[in-house]
Amino acid sequence: MKEDRHFRLIVALGGVLLTQSLAALFWAGAAAERLAQLEARENQAQELLERTARLEEQGSFVLRSLSRIEDKLESPRP
């Protein structure tokens, strides 16, 4: 009887440890997936920042060109 109770206790502890190990692996997998999603979003944000910087530079170039054109149109012709 005592041995049966001892065996059941060992099996129960083994089951608990196995369950905790599986839960930890599941949690680690979910955390890795969330991290991968965050890295992908960060990469997209970086691409958007680069595109925005290029657009700002192009807009600046267009404004300078427009200013030169306006200056030429407004200057008196000989």
LINKAJO-V42544 format. One line per field, one symbol per residue. ss: DSSP state (h for helix, s for strand, l for the rest). phi: phi as a letter, one per 20 degrees, with the letter a starting at -180 (. if undefined). psi: psi as a letter, one per 30 degrees, with the letter a starting at -180 (. if undefined). A space follows every 50 residues. Layout:
ss->???
phi->???
psi->???
This chain:
ss->lhhhhhhhhhhhhhhhhhhhhhhhhhhhhhhhhhhhhhhhhhhhhhhhhh hhhhhhhhhhhhhhhhhhhhhhhhllll
phi->.fffffffffffffffffffffffffffffffffffffffffffffffff fffffffffffffffffffffffeffef
psi->eeeeeeeeeeeeeeeeeeeeeeeeeeeeeeeeeeeeeeeeeeeeeeeeee eeeeeeeeeeeeeeeeeeeeeeefkkk.
